[in-house]
């Protein structure tokens, strides 16, 4: 059985996530979840709405990840 190498960079996470690796996507998104939640909270105060908007945003990131060129920081 082959063991996967540990992922070391965001670039590796991005490449793997673009190839459909959900674990890589989770690791790539993890540092941004709190920031996204805080930004949404400034616009919407109800927790249920915050959760819905956050979920929709994450789904859209996953859906359009293949179109991300990676030429920005």
PyMOL commands that set and color helices and strands:
alter all, ss='L'
color gray80, all
select helices_A, chain A and resi 10-18+22-43+47-67
alter helices_A, ss='H'
color red, helices_A
deselect
rebuild
show_as cartoon
